[in-house]
Amino acid sequence: MASIQERLADSLAWYISSRPDIAPGDTTNWHTSYWHFIREYATARFGDEWCLTPEQSLSLYSGNRTVPTQIIIRSPKGHNNLTGLPHSPRESHPISFPFATL
């Protein structure tokens, strides 16, 4: 029988754990897990062939962990797709990934 980790790794869904007493709509766990999610998602989709834009990379290296309104991931495996994510910093502008070919 497969372990929970193996079943999650094989599924198409992504899970971010949270406490059972968190109020509906609370985005704390999403914002806390955002950069880990981005790394795991991009690695699962593109392997080692991806990077952030120079501006986003410099922002991260300087310690800015703010969730941006948009993130651009560059990869030769990309197809310029937009992928909406939950809990946008601005409700009128959903977070998206424009995947760009280098």
C-alpha positions in Angstrom: 0.0 0.0 0.0 1.3 3.5 -0.9 2.1 5.9 1.8 0.3 9.3 2.1 3.3 11.1 0.7 3.5 8.8 -2.3 -0.3 9.2 -3.0 0.0 13.0 -2.7 3.0 13.0 -5.0 1.1 11.1 -7.6 -2.0 13.2 -7.4 -2.6 16.4 -9.4 -3.7 18.3 -6.3 -1.5 20.4 -4.1 -2.2 20.5 -0.3 -1.3 23.1 2.2 -2.0 22.0 5.7 -3.7 24.2 8.2 -5.1 24.1 11.7 -8.7 22.8 12.0 -9.8 25.9 13.9 -8.8 28.5 11.2 -11.7 30.6 10.1 -12.9 30.1 6.5 -11.2 32.5 4.1 -8.1 32.9 6.3 -5.1 33.2 3.9 -2.3 33.0 6.5 -1.3 29.5 5.5 -1.3 30.3 1.8 0.9 33.4 2.3 3.2 31.5 4.6 3.6 28.6 2.1 3.6 30.6 -1.1 7.3 30.6 -2.0 7.7 26.9 -1.0 4.7 26.2 -3.3 6.1 28.2 -6.2 9.4 26.3 -5.9 7.7 22.9 -5.7 5.2 23.6 -8.5 7.9 24.9 -10.9 10.2 22.0 -10.2 7.4 19.5 -10.7 6.4 21.1 -14.0 9.8 22.1 -15.4 12.4 20.1 -13.5 15.6 22.1 -13.1 14.9 24.2 -16.2 13.2 27.2 -14.7 14.1 30.5 -13.1 12.3 33.7 -11.9 12.8 37.0 -13.6 15.9 38.9 -12.4 13.7 41.5 -10.6 11.9 38.8 -8.7 15.1 36.9 -7.8 16.7 40.1 -6.5 13.7 40.9 -4.4 13.8 37.4 -2.9 17.5 37.5 -2.3 17.1 40.9 -0.5 14.6 39.2 1.9 11.3 40.4 0.5 8.9 37.5 0.9 5.8 39.5 0.0 3.4 37.6 -2.2 3.4 39.5 -5.5 0.3 40.2 -7.7 2.1 38.3 -10.5 5.1 36.1 -10.9 6.9 35.2 -14.1 8.6 31.9 -14.4 10.9 31.5 -17.3 11.5 28.0 -18.8 12.3 26.5 -22.2 9.5 24.1 -21.4 7.0 26.9 -20.9 4.1 27.8 -23.2 3.2 31.3 -22.1 0.2 30.0 -20.1 -1.5 31.9 -17.3 -2.3 29.9 -14.2 -4.6 31.6 -11.6 -3.8 31.0 -8.0 -6.0 31.6 -4.9 -5.9 34.5 -2.5 -4.6 37.3 -4.7 -3.1 40.3 -2.9 -5.5 42.4 -4.9 -8.9 40.9 -5.4 -9.3 42.4 -8.8 -6.0 41.1 -10.1 -5.6 37.3 -9.6 -2.0 35.9 -9.2 -0.9 34.3 -12.4 2.1 32.6 -13.9 2.9 33.7 -17.4 5.3 31.0 -18.5 7.7 32.4 -20.9 10.1 30.7 -23.2 13.7 31.9 -22.8 
